[in-house]
């Protein structure tokens, strides 16, 4: 078998007689109908529905998900209903997801109906034949192809064609539904049968299509309902039993081999009581692991809390002096909540110490393990804090035993005979904190830790990955996906070429990522070698369990997740629980790399499953996925989503957002009851109206749209209208929260440009200076490196010449370059007049190919006494600039790889007269800080230029971090200490889709003394 099972029950193990139960024993329990297709489920479900109010029945849209998997958020909506699976197909995966959301101690009353396998398969074929075209509109191309094939082919031909989609839905369908349609995907027949038997043994009522009336009677007796009418057949395909070719009969027998055994087992199952169900934990991760994630791997114990330990006196004091003394013996122990990580830092706040020799000689252990180094005491705090670090053998179960043993005890009376307190004591402790070491959140130290060791690149750091990824040409055809994949796919291919996994599995079944598959990842027994699983963020919902099961078969396995453009993913990457195993490689959307095998070695399979379930929840709660929800998903769910988003928005806007705030939409903890629309409106308007806060820099149209939607929610005339309005408001609020969360990583309040932007905002209809949606700066660096790699793949001709009149490209681009060149020539002429006899030194930041510098003609007044120095980090671009300068005979032009900060040393004591930067500042995390660095070089003049008033957008772009209008651009120069004397703003290439462009000219002196207006 390829999936471990803790208990397998054979039919002979099931007791022959049922215990006596009173009628009505199941009254009040939620009923879940494990509805297998074409097993009389439509008729049977209709009969069950008679016993429930319409609003208590979860209908088809509530249960369904693409690829037959379980929506990871199903547990949040299902408790609103009393009957589940009626009118929908409900498998064991969905039952697990539903059960995870039930109140503690509650279980489902589960029923199912089986059918003779051959008859069920033929019935399903006939059902597919009669599906009308209008019902195929929303089907996937693969599913539509299978339905059309059934319509036009005989059963013999249809089965012989072995269409992949039909194979998945015809092969042992009843067993797969019992095991979980998605979970069973990787099972061999032996494991499938054993698991299905276990599942079947745990079902309350198992019926067959031959005994439908008797099965319904048993259910009505369990619930105490009136005796039922006979079940009337529904959704029955017409036709006589076909006569099939022997080859077809053999193929049907092959496709239903496991189902046939289950059918035979079920004949004696009617009166058998259910066995205790095995508890799958995938949809219900360890609460301690969830707490570690949400609390940032930092657990605090205060002396106001209940004590689980020995060797302590009663609590005393209040406020900062609230504490407990150890004693009367030398040894004190306490059981603490602890993060589920192996390396742990301990901090103990000492409120009082009778003798510091006790602290010096204190012996500490955590789960019996001493600290890695002797403990120390930090006295540079309001109260001394004892610090120690531990390297434990495992991640633990969320609880740790801390033991403190002092070398001796004293009493206050021993210290001062005038004090009556004769209790023997050690130290008084105010609080204890267990947390992850600071370096844990830094991520994997090497690519070997991120992927696997032993490769030539294993010792490189993740920040160097783009230096190593082989260049891949552009995609011949850009795949259709939820986000732009034109740059992501070449990066994904390059990563796979770099790390060379033996097996690559595209986990989303039929997907455009199937083109990168290799090896035999699904073979049994599991093949040797290393595994890479590829799946986009939007495809991973309902695929987590198969990914976890497959990765467990391989010694080394990683997950590559393109479309990793979600601020909640970046919160996972920064979590001490997961950071050591995760890294996002920057491109258009980002590719998340997760080392699943290292994660398993650290925290067991449970951590891998918890991580994958978290990814599923992120995928299921993106605005794109929530927008497809139907009203039947539950009236509370969209209100809870909007409530969680608004709370996160408020926390981020206030600069106090925690992991719990940013992941609230995942509902990893039981969410509060849904607020009213009026309460949500009040909360949202309060955030949007916070003066002087980052939300004032968000695109005004987006903010106004959310205001309008919140008003419309309150005014909605009916629940349906409120539902749809809430979903749209949720999307709008999510976009704003994502923008704010991105800015939080750049510490907007401590960022000089951010402070300037907030100062400029009041009283203006639009912000003159504003950040675009952002992501960690390292991801932008990855993108720039990928551009350099692409440039390096195209060698430069030795006779290369770039001139503005020869360049290809849009008119707007050429106009910008010409404008920049002409303004530089004006500045150089002014500087030549101001500094006669001096060699005029011009430094250009971000010179790229040197197109502007090589195009500038030195004015006559500085001819023979000028030096041009260009800097850029892009080595291939600098190489091209040098070739062009040599071919043009520009001895005065020099190009260097690096930063303008190196200009002073290269100037060798000479004055820097002019600094320029074109299309540079919008790429910098803090443009004002960059301009201040330029100002510190004391140049005579500054000329900078950038695109103007770019749309803020809702997703981070590959490159630009800031946008501005002319006023904001000039204000940055002034904030850096320059005196602005010229602003040149113009529309360039408007008729060919161009945009505004602005240049600012400034000086470090008085413009009037330099003959400037």
N, C-alpha and C positions, 0 to 999 in steps of 0.2 A: 504494500500500500504506500501511497505517496503523501498522505496527510495523516498525522498522528491523531488517534482518537483515544480518549481516556477510558471509554467504556463502550463495548459493542454487545448488543443483546441479540441472540438468535431467537427465532420464533419459538423454539422449545423452552426458552427461559421465561416466557411470559406465563403468569399464573392462569390456570384454566377457568377459575371462577372469580367473579367480581365481588368485592365487598358490598354489603347491603348499604344503599344510600337512600335517604328519604327524597321523594319528589321535591323539586325546587331547590336542591342543594346548590345549583349554579346561579340562582337568581342574583342579579346585581353585577355579575361578572361581565366584562366586555367580551363580545363574541368576535372571533377572528376566523374568517372562512379562507383556508388555504386553497384557493381556487385554481385548479389546474385546467388549462384550456381543453375544451371538448370532452368534459366529463359530466355533462348535464348540469354544469355550474350555473348557467343562466336561469334555468328553471328552479333549481334548488335555492339559489340566492334570492329569487323572487318570492319563494315561499317563506324564507327566513325574514325577508324585508317586511312582511306583514306584521311582524311582532315588534317593530321599532318605528319610532317617529321619523319622519323624513330627515329632519335636521340632525338626527343621531347616526345617520348612515354616511360613512366616508365613501364617496363615489369614485369613479375611475380616475379623474385627474388628480385626486389626492394621493393615489397609490403608485401611479405609473411613473417610470423614468426610462430614458433611452437605454437601450441595450439590456433591458430587463433587470437592471440593478436597483438597489434601494437608495432613495434619496437620503443622505446622511442627516437631513433636518427633519425626517419623517416623525421622529419621536417628539418633536415640538408641536406638531399639529394633530397627530393621531389621538392624543388624550381628550380632545374635544368631542370625540365620537364614542358611541356605544357599540356600533357594529362596523366591522372593517372587512374589506374584501368582497362585499356584495356589489356586483356590477363591475368588478375589476379582477385582475389576476394577481393574486397575492402569494408570493413564495416565502421560503423560510428566511431569506435575507431581509425581506421587508418586515417579517415578524420580529426578527432580532432588533431592527431599527425602531420599531414601534415599542417593543418591550422596554428599550432603554429609556423611553420617555415616560413610562408609567410611574405613578406614585409608589414609594417604597413599600414593599410587601405585597403589591398587587400583581396578579398574573392574568394572562389571557385564557379564555376558554376557547380552544382551537378545535375546529372540525375540518374534515376534508372528505372528498369523494374520489375514488379511483375507478378506472374503467379498463376493460380488457384491452391490452395494448394495441393489438392489431386493429381493432375497431376504432380506437381513439385516433390512431395515425391516419386511417382512411378518412375519418370524419374531419380531421384538420385539413387534409388536402382538399376535400370538397368545400370546406368553408373558405379557404383561400381562393378557390376557383370563382366563387360568387361574390367576392368583394368588389363593389362598384367603384368606378373611377373616382368619383367625388370623395370617397373615403381614403384614397391614396395620396391626396394632396400633401398632407403633412408627414408622409412616411419618408424614411431615408431611401436614397436610390437603391441600396442593396435590398431593402425589404420590398420595395416596389417591383424590382426585377424578379424576385422570387414569386410574388403574387401573380404577376403577369405570366410567368413561366407555367405556373399551375393552371392558369386559365387556358393556355394554348397547348398544353401537353397532356398526354395520357398519364395515368399514375405510373405505369411501367417506365415510360420515358422520363417522367419527372424524377423518380427516385434514382434511375440509372444516371441521370445528369449530375447527381451529387452536388447540387448548388450549395455553397457554403452556408448561406443564411438558413436554408431549409434543413441542412444537416444539424445545425445547432438547435433547431426547434422541433425536430422529429426524433432525434436520437435520445432515447430514454428520458423523454420530457417529464414524465411523472416523477422519476427519481431525482431529476435535476431540480424540479420545483420543491421537492421535499428537502433537498440539501441546501437549496439556495441557488438560483439560476447563475448568479455571478460567481459565487464561491465554488460551485461544482465544476467550473470551467477547466480547472487544472487536475481534476481527479481522474484516475483510471477507473475501469469498470469495477474492480474489486473494492476499491475505497468508496466508490459511489454507492454500491450496494450496501456495504456495511454502514455507511453514514446514513443512508436513507432508512435502513431498518431502525437505527437508533432514533431518528427523527419521528418515524411512524409510531414507534412505541411510546413516544411522549405526547401524542395527540389525544385529546379527550374523546372524540368520537370520530371513528373512521368508517366510512360507508363505501358502498360500491354502486355503480349505476344499476345493478340488478336489485338493489335493496334500498332505493332512495326513500320510499315511504317509511320503511322501518327506521332508517337513519334519522329522518326528520322527527319521527315519534320519540326516539331516544333523546334528542335535543330538547324537544318540548317538555318531556318529563323532567329533565335536569333543571330546566328553568321554571317549571311549574305552570306552563302555559296550558291552554285548552288543547284537546286532541286536534291534530292537524287534518286538513283535507288532503286528498291525494295530490301529489306533485304533477302539474301539467307540463308536458314537454314544450320547450321553447328553443329557438335558434337551432333547429334541426335541419341538416342538409338533406334534401330529398335524394332518393335513389336506392336501388337494391344493392346488396352486397356484391361487389364485383368479382369476376373470375379473373385471376391474375396468373401471369406466367410463373413457372417454377422459380426462375431467377429472381422475380420480384418478391415472391414469398420468402425466398432465402434472404433477400436484402431487408425485408421488413423484420424478419426474425433477428437479423444482426442489429438493426436499429433499436429494437425493443427488448434486447436480451435481459437487461437488468430490470426493466419494467415488468417483464413476464414473471420473474421471480417474486417481485413485490406483490403482483396481482395474486399469485398463488398463496403468499403469506397472508394476504388480506382476507382470504376466505374464512379463516378461523379467528379473525381479529374482532368481529362485531361485538362480542360481549366481554372483551378483555379490558381491564382497567388500564389507564395510562401509567407508564413508569415515570419516575421523576425525570424531568427534562435536563439534558446536559446544558449548561449555561455558557453560551458563546459570549465572549467579552469584547469583540471587536467594536461594537457600537456603544459600549459602556466602559471607557478606559478607567484605569485605576484613579480614584479621586486624588490620591497623593501626587500622582504624576501631573494631573490637571492643575493642582494647586502649585506645584513647582513651576509650571509654565506660566500661570497667570500671576503669580507673586514674584516673578523674576528670580526664582531660586533663592529667595531670602525669607526665612521663617523667624518670627520674633516670638519669644516667650516673655511676658511681663508678669510681675509678681501679683498683679490683680487677677491673674488667671488661676484656674484650678490646678493643683499640683499633683502630679503622678510620680511619686518618688519617696525616698526615705532619707532620714538624717537632716531634717530641717526644723527650725523653730517656726512659730507662727509669724505671719506677715505683720509688719509694723511700719509706721510712718505714713506719709501721704505725698502725692506729687512726685517730685524728683527723689525724695527720700524713701518712697515706698520700697520695701525690700524684705527679704527673708535671710536670716542668719543660718549658716550651716552649723550643725551641732545637734545634740551635745557631744556626739562622737566626732572622730576625725574624718569620717567618710560620709559623703552625701551623694545621693544618686537621684537622677531625674530623667524621665522619659519624655523626649521632646519631638514635636513635629519637625521634620527635616526635609530639605530638598532631596529629590531622588537623583543624586549625583554622587560620584565616587570621591572627588576632591572637594573638601568642605573647609571653609574658614569659620572659626569660632570667635565671637566677641562677647565678653562678659563685663557688664558695667558694675564696677565696685562702688557701692555706696559708702561703706565704712570698713575699716581694717583695724583690728586691735594691735596687730604686730606685723610689720611688713615682712618679717622673716617667714611668716606663714605663707605669704604669696610667693616669696622666693623659692620656698621648698614645696610648693603645691604640686601634686601629681594629678595629671589629667588623663582620662581615656575616653574615647568615643567609640561605643560598641566594642570595648576592650582593646582598642588600638591607641597607642600613645601618639602625640603630635610628631610631625616630621622633624621639627626642630624645637628647642626649648621655648616655652612661652615667653612673651614679653609684655610689658605694661606701657601703654601710651598715656603719659601724664599731661599731654597737651590738649586736653578736653575738659569740659566743665567738671566731669567726674572721671577718675582713672578707668581705663578700659583694658582688660586683660585680653590678649590676642594669641591665637594659636591656629595652626593649619594641620589638616589631616588628609592622608591619602588612604582611603578605605578600600577593602577588597572588592566591594560591589556597590551598586547604586542604592541598595537598601529598599525598604518597603514603605518609606515615608515617615518612619519613626526611628529615632536613635537614642541609645542609652548613654547619657553623660555622667561620668563619675568624677568627683572632686575629692581629693584626700589631702588635708593639710597635715604638716608634720607634727603639730601639737595644737592644743586649744587653750584659750584663756577666757576669763570672765571679766566683766567690767569692774567687778570688785577687786580682782587681782591687780588691775591697772590703777584703780583709785579706790582705796578702802572706804571712802565716803559714799560710794555708790552701792546700793543694796543688791543690785543684780548679780547673782552668783552663778547664773547659767553659763556653762561652758560653750564657747562659740569659736567659730573659725573666721569666716568673712561674710559680710552682708552684701547680697547681690540684688541689683535692681532689675536687670533684664539680661536675657541671653539671646543672642542672634546667631543662627547658622545660615551661611550664605555661600554662594559660589565664589571662587577666587576671581579677581578682576580680569585676569587674562583669559578666563573661560569663554567670555563673550567675543573674544577676538577672532574666533573661527579656527579652522585647521591651519597649522603652522606651515605645512608643506602640501604639495600636490599628491605626494604619497599618502598622506593622511586623508586627503579629500577623495582620492580614487583608490589606488592600491600601491604598495611599495614595490621596489625592485626594478622599476623602469628607469631609463636614463634621465627622465624629467622629474623623478620622485622627490628630489631634494629642493626643487624650485618652490617658490611660494605661490599661493593662489593669485597674488597680484601680478605675477609674471606669466600667467597662463596665456595671455594674448601675444606674448613674445614668442611662444612656442607653437601655437596652433597653426597648422599648415593652411595656407591660403586656399579658399574654395571659390570658384567662379560663381557668378550669379545664377540663380535658379532659372532653368529654361522656361518654367511656367510657375508663377507665384501661386502657392497653394491658397485655396479659399479657407480662411479661418476667422475666428472672432477678432483677431488683431492682425496688423500688418506683419507678414512673416518674411518679407523679401530679404532682410538682413539676418533674421534669426536662423533660417534654415541653413545657409552656408556656415554659420558659426556652429550649429549643431553637428553638421557633417565634419567640420574641422576638429571639434572636440573628440568625436568618435575615431577619427583618423589618428589623432594624437595618442589616445589612451589604448586603442586597439583591443576592445573587449572581444572575447571569443564568441559571445552570443549577444545579440541585440533583439529585444522584444518590443514591438509597438503595442502597448497595453490596451489601446482603445479599439481593438478588433479592426474593422475595415476603416483605415484612416490614411491621410496623405503621408503620415510618418512611416507607413509600411515600407516605403522605398528604402529606408535605412536599415531594415531588419537584416540579420545575418545569423549564421550558425543554426543550431537546433535547440533554442531555449526551452521549448515545451516537451522535449523528448523525455521518455521514461525508460529505464531509470535516468535520473538527472545526469547530464553529461558533465565532464570535467571542464574547468575553465572559469572565466570571469564573465559576469552578466552585466549588461546595461539595459535598463528599462527606459523607454522614451514614451512620453505622453504629455500633451499640453495641459495647462491648468484647466481649461474648459472641458476636457475629456476625462479627467481623473475621477469625477464623481461616480460612485458605484464601482470603481476599479481598484480601490485600495486593498480590499481583501485578497483578490487574486495576485496583486503585486507583492503583498506581504508573503503570501504562501510560496510564490515562485522564488522570491529573493532568498527565502530560507533554505532552499535547496543548494545554493551556491556558496562557496567559501567567501567569495568576493562579489559584491553586487552594489551597483549604484543606480540612482534614479536621475534622469535628465528631464527637466520640466521646462519646455519653452513656454512663452507667453506668461512669464513670471512677473507680470506688471500689476502688482497689488500691494498696497502698503502693509497689509497684514502679513504677507509673506516675508517682508523685510523685518517685521517684528519677530517672526520665528527665527530668522537668521541671526538676530541679536540676542536671542534667549539663551541663557547659560545651559538650559536643558538640552538644546538642539544645536547651538552654535558650533560646537566642536566638529560637527558632521556636515555642515551646510556652507554653501558659498553661491552667490549669484554672479554670473559672468555677464557683463553689461553688453547690450546691443540695443535694438529697437525696443524690445520688451524685457529682455533679460532671460537667461537660462539658469534655472535653479539646479544645482548639483547637490545631491544628498547621498552620503555614503551609508547605505542601509546596513551593510555587514558590520561596519564599525559601530553603528548605533546599536545593533543587536548585541555585540560583544560587551558594550558598556551597560546597557539597561535591559537586555533581554528582548525577546520577540514582542513583548507588550509595548515597549517604547516605539518600535517600528510601526506597530499597528496604530498606536495613538497618534504618531506623527502623520501617517497616511490618512487617518480619519480626519485630522485637522485640515489637511490639504483638501480633502473632499468637502468639508464644510465651507472652506473658503471658496471653492469652486461653485458650490450650490447657492452661495449668498452673494455672488457678484451681481451687479445691476442687470447684466445681460440675462442671467438665469432667473432672477426674481421677476423680471419683466414678463416671463412666459408663464408665471403662475396663474392658476384659475381661482375663482372665488371659493371653490369647494375645498381649497387647501385649509381653510379655517379662518374665521373672522378675526382671531386674535393675532395671528402670526405676522401680518404686515405691520400692525401697530407695534408689536414687540420689536420688530426689526428697525422701524423708524425711531422708536424710543432708544434703543441701544446706540443707533448711529448719532442721534442728537446728543446723547450723553457723552459719547466719544468726541464729538465735535467741540462741545463745551470744554472738555478737559484739555484737548489739544490747543484750543484757542487761548486757554488760560496758562498754557505752558506746564501743566501738571499731569499730563496723560501718562498712565501706567500701561503695562501690557494688558491688564484686565480691561481697561477702557478701550484700547484699540482692537481687542479681540471679542468685544461684547456681542457683536453680531453673530458670532459662531455659536453662542449659547452653550458653551461648555459647562456652565453652571446653570441651575434652574433660574430662568429669567423671572423678574417680578411680574405681577399681573399687568395686563396691557392697560395703559392709561387711556383716557378719553381723548378724542380729537382736539378738544379745547385745551387740555393740559399739554398736549404735544405742540400745539400752536404757540402757547405761552412760552414753553421752553425754547422752541426754535427761534422765536422773535427776540427773546432775551439774548441769545448768543449772537444773532446777526446784528443786534443793536449795540454791541459792546464797543464803545469808542476807544480808539487808540490801540486796538488789538489786531492781530494778523488777519482776522476775517475781513477787515475793512480793505485789504489789498486784493481780495478775490474779485474776479470779474463781476461788475455791478449787475449785468444782465442775469448771471447765474444766481446771485443773491436775491434779486427781485423775483426771479422765477420761483424760488423756494418760498418766499413770503406769500406769493399769490396762491401757491398750492396749499400751504397751511391754512389760508383763509378758506379755500374751496373745500378742504376736508371738513371744516366746521359747518359749512353751509350745505354740504351734500344732502340731497333730499332722501336718499335711500341707501341701504348698506352696500349695494352693488357699486354705486357711484363713489361712495367713501372708500371702498376697497381699491378701485382703480386709481383714484386720486392719491391714496396713501402710497401705492407702489411707485408712482411717478415722483412723489415727494421724497420717498426713500432714495431713489436713484439720484435725485438732485442733491440731497443732503450727503449721500455717500461720496459724490464727486467733490464736494466742498471739503469734507473731512479728509479725503485722500490728498487734496492739495495742501491742507494745513499740516497733515502728518508728514508729508515730504519736507516741508519747510522746517518742521521741528528738528529734523536731523541736521540742519544747517544752523541750528540755534539762532533763529531770526532775531530774538531779543538781544543777543550778544554779538550780532553781526553788524558791522558799521553801516553797510548798505541797507540792511533791514531797519535799523534805527532811523536812517535818513528817510526811507520810504514811508515809515509810520509818521514821521514828523511832517512830511510834505502832504499827506493825505487829507487832513481836515479841510472842509470848505470847498473841495473840488468835486466835480461830478464824476471824475474818474481818477484813479491813482496815477500820478505821473511817472512813478517808478514802482515796479511790482515784480515779484518772483514768478516764474513759470512753475508748473508742477515739477517737483524735484525728486531725485533719488540719491542715494549715497554717491559721493564724488568719484569713488573708485570705479563705479559703473560707467561714468563718462570717460574716465581714463581708458577703460577697456575699449570703448568705441573708437577713441582717437588712435589707439594702437592698432585696431583692426583696419582703420583707414590707411595707416602707415604700411601695414603688411600688404594691403591691396596695391598700394603704390609701388612697393618694392618688387611686386611680382611682374611689373611692367618696366623692364630696363629702359633707361633714357638713351636716346640716340646721341652719339658723340657730337653731332653738329646741331644739337637742339638750340632753338632760339624762340623766346616768347616775347612777343610785342603786343601791345594793346590792340593794334589794328589787325593782328593775325589771330587773336584768340577766338575760339569758338564758344558759343554759349548764348544765353538770352541777352537781349539788349539791356535789361536792368543791371545785369552783372557787369557788363562792359562800362556802362555809364557810371556805376559806383567806382570802379577802378580808375577811370579817367578823372573823375571828380577828386578822388584821393590824391592822385599824382599831381594834379594842378594845384591843389591847396598846399601840398608839401613844397612845391617849387616856390610858391609865394612866401611861405614861412622861411625857406632857406635864403631867399633874396633879402627879406627883412633882417634876418640874423647876420647875413654878410655885411649889411650896412651898419648894424649895431656893433659888430665885433670885427672891425677892419684889421687885417693882418693875422688873425687867428685862423687855425685850421678848423673849419666848421665840421663838428662831429654829429652825425644823425644816427640814432639807434632806433630800429624798428622791431617792435615786439610782435611775435606771431607772424613772421614774414612769409611763411609757407613757401611757395615756389619762387619767391622773390620777384613776382610779376610787377608789383608796384615799384619796388626799389630799382629794378633794372630798367623801368620805364621812365623814371624821373631824370630829366636833363638838368645837370647842375647849372644854376643861373650864372651869367657871365661874371658877376661880382665875386663868386667863390670858385671860379674855374682854377684848377690847380691847387686849391687849398681846402679840399673837402674830403671827408672819409665817411662812408656809409657802412653801418654795421647791423646786420639782420640776425635775429635769433628765432629759433623754432625748435620744438622737441621732436618734430617729424623728420627723422634722418633722411628718408628718400626725398622729401621735399627740399631739404638743404642741399643734397647732392645735385638735384636738378638746378637749383638756383646758382650753384657754383659753376656748373657747366655752361649755363646761359651767360653768366657774367664773363666767363673766359672767352666765349665765342663772340661776345659783343665788345670785348676789349675794355671792360669796365674795371680797371685796376683799383679804382676807388671804392669798389663794393666788396665787402667781406661777409661771409655767412658762417654762422656757428650753431651747433646743436646745443641748446640749453635755454637759459632764462635771462631776461634783461638784468637780473641782479648781478650777473657776471660781467656786465658792461663796464663797471667801474675798474675792475682789475685789468680788463683788456684795453681800457682807455689809457692806462699807465699815467695817471695824474692829469691828463688833459680834461678840459671842460667838455661836458656833454651839452651840446647846444639845443638839440631837438630830440624829443622822444615821441614816437607815433605808435599807435595800436589800432589796427582796423579789423573789425569783426573778431575782437578778442574779448572785450570786457563782458559781453553777454554770456561767455563761457565760464566765467570765474565765479566761485562761490561768494566772494566778497569783493566786488569791483572797486568800492571806495578804498579798501585796504590796499589793493593793487595800485591805485592811483597815488595813494600816500607813499608807497614805496618809490614810485616814479618821482614824486615831489622831493623825497629825501636825496635824490641824486642831483638836485638843484639844476635842472635843465633850463635853458633860456626860454624854451617854448614847448608846448604840448599840442599835438593834433591827434584826436581820436575820432573814430567813426564806427557806426553800427547800424543794423536795420532798426527801423523805428516802429513803435506801437504794434509789435507782434501780438497776435491773439494769444490769450493766456492758455487756452486749451484745457483739457481734462486729464490727459495722460502725459507723463514726462516725455519730452522729446529726446532724441539721441544726444543733443549737444547743448542747446541754449538753456541757461538757468535763470537769466534776468531779462526783462523787457522794460522799455521806457519810452516816453515821448521826449520831445526836444527839451522841455523844461527839466524833466527828471535827469536827462543825460548831462545837461549843463550843471545841475545842482550837485552831481557826484564830483565833477571836477572842482567846483568851489569848495565842497566839503573836504576835499583832499588838500586844499591850500593854494589852488591855482586861481588866477584872475582871468575870467573868461572874457575875450574880446571879440569873438565871432562865433555865430551859430549858423550853419548852412543846412537848411532842410529842404528836400525836394522829393517829388514823386519821380521814381525812375522806372521806366518800362511798364507804365500802368496798363497800356493796351496789350501787353504780352504777359500780363499776370504778375507784374513786379510789385514792389511795395515801397513805402517811404524809407528814406535814408537820411541820416543826420551826421554831420561832422561838427565837432566843437574844437575851436582853437583857443588856447589859453597860454598864459605866461606866468612865470614865477615872480616877475617884477611888476612895475607899473606900466600898463600898456601905453600911456601917454608919453613916457620918457623914451619909449622905443619907437615913437612915431606911428603908433597904432591907434585906430579909432576904437 
